[in-house]
């Protein structure tokens, strides 16, 4: 992808997301990113300062997108859990960065605001149920992480991860049997 015009900052973020999807966040380099976009190696440094700055921008954009997905899911806790897992599967590169605060500047004001807006949907849904917020988050986040890492039993991969999320999260949200 060669950069020609428009928003270079956004082009760099988009290219970073592609690179992360291919090789993970650890393999990302500003020099390779500049090559991918077709700009000088100084261009990413100008916009982000360093790799942590770039990954902060990726995490911020990820949290914004995540918040949109959660708001679109509505207030139902089970639907929110399914949307959470769906986001992780569909937006793996963002997901892999968002929940790794060791990769970025977790105190960045834009990131903090985006994460808080995304969290509002989760908090509102949990508030209406007698379920522990940490338990609910752990179930859906754990399922998404296990799915992405290929750690689930082979039979789990035969269907749609959203259906699996609905079944697994539904057990928690249904209460004791």
C-alpha positions as CSV (number, residue, x, y, z in Angstrom):
1,X,0.0,0.0,0.0
2,X,1.6,3.3,-1.1
3,X,0.5,6.4,0.7
4,X,-0.5,9.2,-1.8
5,X,-2.8,11.7,0.0
6,X,-5.2,12.1,2.8
7,X,-4.8,11.4,6.4
8,X,-1.3,9.9,6.9
9,X,-1.8,9.3,10.6
10,X,-4.9,7.1,9.9
11,X,-3.1,5.3,7.0
12,X,-0.3,4.4,9.5
13,X,-2.8,3.1,12.0
14,X,-4.6,1.1,9.4
15,X,-1.3,-0.4,8.2
16,X,-0.3,-1.1,11.7
17,X,-3.5,-3.0,12.3
18,X,-2.8,-5.1,9.2
19,X,0.7,-5.8,10.3
20,X,-0.5,-6.8,13.8
21,X,-3.1,-9.1,12.2
22,X,-0.3,-10.8,10.2
23,X,2.4,-11.1,12.9
24,X,1.2,-9.9,16.2
25,X,2.1,-6.6,18.0
26,X,5.6,-7.7,19.1
27,X,6.7,-8.0,15.5
28,X,5.5,-4.5,14.6
29,X,8.3,-2.0,13.7
30,X,8.0,1.7,12.7
31,X,10.5,1.2,9.9
32,X,8.4,-1.7,8.4
33,X,5.3,0.3,8.8
34,X,6.8,3.3,6.9
35,X,7.8,0.9,4.1
36,X,4.3,-0.6,4.0
37,X,2.7,2.9,3.7
38,X,5.4,4.1,1.3
39,X,6.7,7.0,3.4
40,X,10.0,7.9,4.9
41,X,11.0,6.1,8.1
42,X,10.7,9.4,10.0
43,X,6.9,9.7,9.2
44,X,5.7,7.3,11.9
45,X,8.0,8.9,14.4
46,X,6.6,12.3,13.5
47,X,3.1,11.2,14.2
48,X,3.5,8.8,17.1
49,X,7.0,9.3,18.6
50,X,7.7,5.7,19.0
51,X,6.1,2.2,18.9
52,X,4.3,2.7,22.2
53,X,2.8,5.9,20.8
54,X,1.6,4.0,17.7
55,X,0.1,1.2,19.8
56,X,-1.6,3.8,22.0
57,X,-3.3,5.1,18.9
58,X,-4.2,1.5,17.8
59,X,-5.6,0.7,21.3
60,X,-7.6,4.0,21.4
61,X,-9.2,3.3,18.0
62,X,-9.8,-0.3,19.1
63,X,-11.7,0.9,22.2
64,X,-13.7,3.3,20.2
65,X,-14.8,0.6,17.8
66,X,-15.3,-1.8,20.7
67,X,-17.6,0.8,22.3
68,X,-19.7,1.1,19.1
69,X,-20.0,-2.7,18.9
70,X,-21.1,-3.0,22.5
71,X,-23.6,-0.1,22.2
72,X,-25.1,-1.7,19.1
73,X,-25.6,-5.0,21.0
74,X,-28.0,-3.3,23.4
75,X,-28.5,-3.6,27.1
76,X,-29.0,-7.4,27.3
77,X,-26.1,-9.0,29.1
78,X,-26.0,-12.1,27.1
79,X,-26.1,-10.2,23.8
80,X,-23.3,-8.0,25.1
81,X,-21.2,-11.0,25.9
82,X,-21.7,-12.4,22.4
83,X,-20.8,-9.1,20.9
84,X,-17.6,-9.0,23.0
85,X,-16.5,-12.4,21.7
86,X,-17.5,-11.4,18.2
87,X,-15.4,-8.2,18.4
88,X,-12.4,-10.2,19.5
89,X,-12.7,-12.6,16.6
90,X,-13.5,-9.9,13.9
91,X,-11.0,-7.3,15.2
92,X,-8.3,-9.6,16.5
93,X,-5.4,-7.0,15.9
94,X,-7.2,-4.4,18.0
95,X,-8.1,-6.9,20.7
96,X,-4.5,-8.1,20.9
97,X,-3.3,-4.6,21.6
98,X,-6.2,-3.2,23.7
99,X,-5.8,-5.7,26.5
100,X,-2.0,-5.4,26.7
101,X,-1.3,-2.2,28.6
102,X,2.4,-3.0,28.7
103,X,2.5,-2.2,25.0
104,X,1.1,1.3,25.1
105,X,0.7,4.4,27.3
106,X,-2.3,3.4,29.4
107,X,-2.6,6.9,30.9
108,X,-3.1,8.6,27.5
109,X,-6.2,10.8,28.0
110,X,-7.8,9.8,24.6
111,X,-7.2,6.1,25.4
112,X,-8.6,6.5,28.9
113,X,-11.8,8.2,27.6
114,X,-12.3,5.6,24.8
115,X,-11.9,2.8,27.3
116,X,-14.3,4.4,29.8
117,X,-17.0,4.9,27.1
118,X,-16.6,1.2,26.1
119,X,-16.8,0.2,29.7
120,X,-20.0,2.1,30.3
121,X,-22.0,-0.4,28.1
122,X,-20.6,-3.3,30.1
123,X,-21.3,-1.7,33.4
124,X,-24.8,-0.7,32.6
125,X,-25.7,-4.3,31.4
126,X,-24.1,-5.9,34.5
127,X,-25.9,-3.5,36.9
128,X,-29.3,-5.0,36.0
129,X,-28.3,-8.5,36.9
130,X,-27.2,-10.4,39.9
131,X,-24.0,-11.4,38.3
132,X,-20.5,-10.4,39.3
133,X,-19.0,-8.0,36.8
134,X,-15.5,-9.6,37.1
135,X,-17.0,-13.1,36.5
136,X,-19.0,-11.9,33.5
137,X,-16.0,-10.2,32.0
138,X,-13.7,-13.1,32.7
139,X,-16.0,-15.6,31.0
140,X,-16.3,-13.7,27.7
141,X,-12.8,-12.4,27.7
142,X,-11.4,-15.8,28.6
143,X,-13.5,-17.5,25.9
144,X,-12.4,-15.0,23.3
145,X,-8.7,-15.4,24.3
146,X,-8.9,-19.2,24.3
147,X,-10.6,-19.1,20.8
148,X,-8.0,-16.8,19.4
149,X,-5.1,-18.8,20.7
150,X,-6.5,-22.1,19.4
151,X,-6.6,-23.5,22.9
152,X,-10.1,-24.9,22.9
153,X,-10.9,-28.5,22.1
154,X,-11.2,-29.0,18.4
155,X,-15.0,-29.6,18.5
156,X,-15.4,-26.0,19.8
157,X,-14.1,-24.7,16.4
158,X,-16.8,-26.5,14.4
159,X,-19.4,-23.7,14.8
160,X,-19.7,-19.9,15.0
161,X,-17.8,-18.5,18.0
162,X,-20.8,-16.3,18.8
163,X,-23.0,-19.4,19.3
164,X,-20.3,-20.9,21.6
165,X,-20.3,-17.5,23.5
166,X,-24.0,-17.6,23.8
167,X,-23.9,-21.1,25.3
168,X,-21.0,-20.5,27.7
169,X,-22.0,-17.1,28.9
170,X,-25.6,-18.2,29.1
171,X,-24.6,-20.7,31.8
172,X,-23.2,-17.9,34.0
173,X,-26.0,-15.5,33.4
174,X,-28.7,-18.1,34.0
175,X,-27.6,-18.6,37.6
176,X,-27.3,-21.8,39.5
177,X,-29.1,-24.9,38.3
